[in-house]
Amino acid sequence: MQETPQQYTRRILRNIRGKNVLSVLTSTPGRLTKILRGVPRKKLLSRPGPGQWSAGMILGHLADAELVVGFRLRLILGSNKTPIQAFDQDSWAAFSRYETHDPRQSLDAFRVHRERNVRLLKSLPRNMWGYYGMHSERGKETVKRVAQMIAGHDINHLRQVERLVKSRM
């Protein structure tokens, strides 16, 4: 059963309870690097089952999601109350062919975009954290909520990648 946008939001936000959002956002690229250290490319590209994503595919998704988040943040900051379009991650995975991407290049792309996004967030005056966009599925999302969602998204995918590289596939 597909989860609703509201169920997804609750699930993702549960991941960051009691955590500092900027610390999560800052530490994720290094945590991924540590998890992936010494893992052969073949294992990173191995899917756990039909229709399931490999660790490498998750890295491709993280790189693209970071582009989306950076764009959304800049839209909101440039035009408070702007519309924000949802995207279909499975469609992006299919047309981008994540299964063919070099996992280490995806991680590098994620890291570079993440560093820029964190730098932007750290530079914002307090009042700009309340600027918002109207997400097409989830409604009003402030800069603060966008940061919380991506931090929770990070934790979700860190757990998945860690499970995949520790599995016996």
N, C-alpha and C positions, 0 to 999 in steps of 0.2 A: 504494500500500500504506500502510495506517494504521500509524503508529509506536506502539510500546508505551509505557506510562508510563515505563518505565526508559530507553528510547531518547530520549524527550522530555526527561527529566531530564538525561541526559548532554549532549544537544544544547544545552539552555539554559544549563547550567553552563559549557560550553566558552566561551560568550560573555563570561564575566566573569573568565576566567583572567588573573591579574596586575592586576586592577582593584580599586579600593576600592569595596565594595558601597554604603556610605552616600553616597559621592561620586556614583556612578551614579544612585542613587535621588533624590538632591537635584537633580542637573543635568538629568534627563530632561524635565521640563516646559519649561524654558528652551530646551533643544535642539529640542524639537518646535515651540515658538513661532518659533524662528529658521528652521527648515526650512519652515514654513508661511507665513512672511511674504511677502505679495504674491501668494500663489497664489489664483487665483479659486475661488470656491465650486464652480462647475461642474466644475472639474478635480478638486477634492477629493472630489466625489461620483461621479466617473466610474470605473466598474469596468473593470479591465484585460481582463477576459474573463468568460464565463459561469461563475457559481459562485465567482468570485473577489471578494475584498473591495476596496473603494475605500479611499483614505486616510481619508476621513470615517468609514467603517465601522470601520476600525482604531481611530480615536479613540473611537468609541462603546464598542468592546470594552475599550480601556484604561480608560475611565471606570468601566465595570462591574467589570472585573477589580480595580481599586483598591478598590472597595467590598468585594469578596469578600476580598481580602487583609487589609484593615483588620478585617473581621469575624473572619476566621480568627485573626489575631494576638490580638485581644481575647478570643476563645474560649480560646485556648491559655493566655494570661496569667492569665485568670480561673479556669481549671480545667485545670491541667497534666495531660497524657495524654488529653485529650478527643478524641472522634472528629471528623474533618474530612471533610465531604462534598465530592466532586468536583462539577464542573458542566460541562455541555455547552455550549461557547462557540458552536457553530453554532445550537443551539436558542435560546440567549439572543439571538443576533443576529436570528434569525427573528421571535420573538415581540416583541422590542423594536423591530424594524423600523429597524435602524441606518441603512439607506439613506435614511431620512427625517429623521434627526437633523441639526441644525445642527452642523457640525464644530467651530466655534469654541466653542459651548456645551459640547460634549463635552470639548474641551481644558480649558475652565475648570473643569468638574466634576472631571476627572482631577487638575488642579493643586491644587485645594482639598483633595481627599481625600489626595493624596500628601503635601502639607505636613503634614497632621495625622498621617499614618502615620510620616513621618520624625521628626517631633517626638517621637512615642511611642517609637520605636526608640532615639533618642538619649538618652532619659531613663531607659532601663532599666539596672538594675544588671547587671553581667557575668553573674551566675549565672542570670538570667532568660532569657538568650539560649539556654540549654540546655533550657528548657521545651519541651515538644513536644505535637503532636497526632498522631493516627493517621489519615493521609489514606486515604480509601477505595480509592484506586488505587495510590498510591506508598508507602504505609506510613508509618513514623515520620518526621516532619518537625519539626525544632526551629525555634525562632524564627529562629535564624541561617540555617537552610536556606531558610525561607520568604523571608527578605530576599534571599538569594542568587538564588533562583528568580525573584523579581520583577525583580531587577536584570538578570538574563539575559534575561528576557521583554521588558524595556524595550529592550535592545540589539537583539533580534530585530525588534521592531516599529519601532524608529527606522530601521533599515536598510530595511525594507519601505516605510515612508512616504517616505523620501528617494528611493528608486527610483521610486516612483509619481509624485511631484511633478516629478521630472526627466525622466520619460518623455514621449514625444510624443503620447500617447493622443489 
